Amino acid sequence: MVTSSSLSSLLASALPALAFLSLSVSALRLPHPRTASSIATLKLAVRINSYGIENIVAADRARIQSLRAGSSPSVNATNAVVTYTADIGVGSPATYYTLLLDTGSSNTWIGAIKPYKLTNTSRDTGNKFYVPYGDCGYVFGEEYTDTLTLNPDLVIDSQSIGVAFNHSELNDGLDGLLGLGPVDLTQGTINNTYEAATVTDNLYTQKKISSEVLGVFFAPASNDSSGELTFGGYNASKITGNLSYVPITSTSPSSAYWGIDQSITYGSTPILNETAGIVDTGTTLILIPTDAFDKYQSATGATLDERTGFLKISADQYSQLSSLHFNTGGVSYELTPNGQIWPRSLNSAINGTTDGIYLVIGDTGSRSGSGMDFTNGYCFLERFYSVYDLTNSRVGFATTEYTFATTN
């Protein structure tokens, strides 16, 4: 989600060539010598949370509602089935913490499980930080600045880090959160501070990357348990077509995040006229406004399954399902019938039946016209490579080997 404030698009000629990063639990602790111009293809770790899932649809809906209200919604991680994490080093020598990755929040914090270990690079600013997450989630603690290690080649000096005193529950094994959103979202979260430079901001200002660009690659959970996060550019080997960009929307409140203008058709039938919404790695499903959702449900013949909160279709209805087309920036991105269904191998994670066919399109809970009418969440992003370009205030998409996969 991208900031609406103007960001410099001029790059100093003395900056190094693009430095690429993909985070990996196994690789972060090992030396990985390379030149600044090479590409490091290291995987993210994925967690499949098959316990404690009450209603993903309701959790996603609460998230977009809190985004509209202006609070940081970043995580109710206990309601996420698929989450991507990375082990991030803090201090020197580094202590590694398993952090949840999220483009919907910008504060980086630790201390949910493993305590913060002070080193010679740790500095207590004396400031308190507080970030609300949705209706009842929060984290509260002390701000420090410290060395942050993403991998041996990308080390940030004096990164603002929250050390949690108290927080709402995260999934087991998570130590905190790596905020990948725009710097505007840190405003009002730390006392005596207008805003805190994000990880991406500091990588750029410290000349570790030549542009404030973040590339995100997810693979369908049913197909592969990997993902990649690339700072400073994108991994061209992961895309199969042209990378196309769309400018950040001017419509509030979507303009404060990674917001774009988009229309949606089901087959050849329009179900949502062009309107503003967001692209969000922290949302599991694809959410559309109630009026579009009703049209989609009618067109597919789906029924609302009370057990899961998902729309459910029969095998015959699945065989008749048409593609959804997400139209933005003059390009149409096709979400195939298989891309519209929940991975059947993970039906137990949503309390579904073994042979059930559940659709990943959910209802935002309000009609279009709110200024944030849709969320392209993980189920969209696992089919398309996404690029978040702060330097030029735009979002990019491209097809991948998984765009037309049939593994769900």
Buried (B, 14 or more C-beta within 10 A) or exposed (E): BBBBEEBEEEEEEEBEEBBBBBBBBEBBBEEEEBEBEBBBBBBBBBBBBEEEBEBBBBBBBBBBBBBBEEBBBBBBBBBBBBBBBBBBBBBBEBBBBBBBBBBBBBBBBBBBBBEBBBBEBBEEBEBBBBBBBBEEBBBBBBBBBBBBBBBBBBBBEBBBBBBBEEBBEBBEEBBBBBBBBBBBBBEBBBEEBEBBBBBBBBBBEBEBBBBBBBBBBBBBBBBBBBBBBBBBBBBEEBBEEEBBBBBBBEBBBBBBBBBBBBBBBBEEEBBBEEBBBBBBBBBBBBBBBBBBBBBBBEBBEBEEBEEBBBBBBEEEBBEEBBBBBBBBBEBEBBBBBBBBBBBBBBBEBBBBBEEBBBBBBBBBBBEBEBBBBBBBBBBBBBBBBBBBBBBBBBBBBBBBEBBBBEBB
